[in-house]
Amino acid sequence: MFNFFSELVADFGIEVDKANSFNIVNMSNKLVYIEGQKGVIKIGTESMSIRVKGGVIVIFGQNLKLKKITGSTVCIVGKIEKLESK
């Protein structure tokens, strides 16, 4: 089965420690998909904080909404202005 992230790792020869990794996709600054989430720290319409393996991702924007969350993924929609990794 095709896996986008696995293909990128293979194509570019990136070494990834799967135990301490996460992946982020930002689609046109309207949707952020995070794989490897470990919990939601903060939910707001202008910022959200998501715990990931090895740190925290903070999403800043306008009209942010938590669209979907599973055991390891989260999808946030709205006008995405900035992402920070801490």
C-alpha positions as a printed NumPy array, in Angstrom:
array([[  0.   ,   0.   ,   0.   ],
       [  1.229,   3.515,  -0.888],
       [  2.281,   5.721,   2.035],
       [  3.157,   9.326,   1.21 ],
       [  5.562,   9.772,   4.121],
       [  7.338,   6.457,   3.503],
       [  7.836,   7.415,  -0.146],
       [  9.416,  10.743,   0.824],
       [ 11.772,   9.027,   3.266],
       [ 12.806,   6.53 ,   0.584],
       [ 13.131,   9.111,  -2.221],
       [ 15.262,  11.549,  -0.23 ],
       [ 17.183,   9.056,   1.924],
       [ 16.06 ,  10.587,   5.201],
       [ 16.739,   8.632,   8.377],
       [ 13.67 ,   8.676,  10.634],
       [ 13.457,   7.464,  14.217],
       [  9.878,   6.195,  14.101],
       [  9.706,   6.039,  17.899],
       [ 10.185,   9.821,  18.147],
       [  8.746,  11.154,  14.903],
       [  5.699,  12.963,  13.621],
       [  4.553,  14.201,  10.218],
       [  2.705,  17.369,   9.225],
       [  0.882,  18.282,   6.026],
       [ -0.243,  21.872,   5.461],
       [ -2.661,  22.076,   2.544],
       [ -2.949,  25.598,   1.098],
       [ -2.93 ,  27.127,   4.594],
       [ -6.49 ,  25.847,   5.023],
       [ -5.927,  22.417,   6.576],
       [ -3.222,  20.967,   8.804],
       [ -2.963,  17.186,   9.19 ],
       [ -0.646,  15.87 ,  11.906],
       [  0.357,  12.231,  12.155],
       [  1.922,  11.089,  15.435],
       [ -0.118,  13.259,  17.799],
       [ -0.127,  12.372,  21.486],
       [ -2.863,  14.698,  22.703],
       [ -4.439,  18.106,  22.414],
       [ -3.067,  20.683,  24.856],
       [ -5.058,  23.749,  23.81 ],
       [ -8.03 ,  24.339,  21.505],
       [ -8.946,  27.839,  20.387],
       [-10.137,  29.691,  17.314],
       [ -6.809,  31.551,  16.977],
       [ -4.322,  28.938,  18.209],
       [ -4.126,  25.233,  18.978],
       [ -1.37 ,  23.231,  20.636],
       [ -0.889,  19.559,  19.834],
       [  1.503,  17.262,  21.689],
       [  3.554,  15.107,  19.327],
       [  6.314,  12.603,  19.8  ],
       [  9.242,  14.73 ,  20.868],
       [  7.537,  18.097,  21.413],
       [  4.576,  20.367,  20.743],
       [  3.178,  21.808,  17.508],
       [  1.408,  25.164,  17.801],
       [ -0.913,  26.212,  14.99 ],
       [ -1.811,  29.906,  14.684],
       [ -4.589,  31.266,  12.504],
       [ -8.184,  32.397,  12.282],
       [-11.417,  30.437,  12.674],
       [ -9.486,  27.281,  13.592],
       [-11.552,  24.154,  14.185],
       [-10.575,  20.67 ,  15.259],
       [-12.107,  18.749,  12.355],
       [-11.058,  15.19 ,  13.21 ],
       [ -8.981,  13.397,  15.817],
       [ -8.006,   9.728,  16.089],
       [ -5.578,   7.861,  18.323],
       [ -2.583,   9.101,  16.314],
       [ -3.803,  11.801,  13.908],
       [ -5.457,  15.196,  14.086],
       [ -6.918,  17.453,  11.399],
       [ -7.364,  21.195,  11.933],
       [ -9.098,  23.5  ,   9.454],
       [ -9.32 ,  27.28 ,   9.187],
       [ -7.061,  30.049,   7.929],
       [ -3.602,  28.758,   8.896],
       [ -1.117,  31.579,   9.414],
       [  1.851,  29.926,  11.138],
       [  3.098,  26.62 ,  12.564],
       [  5.669,  26.381,  15.344],
       [  7.482,  23.359,  16.688],
       [  8.618,  23.482,  20.322]])
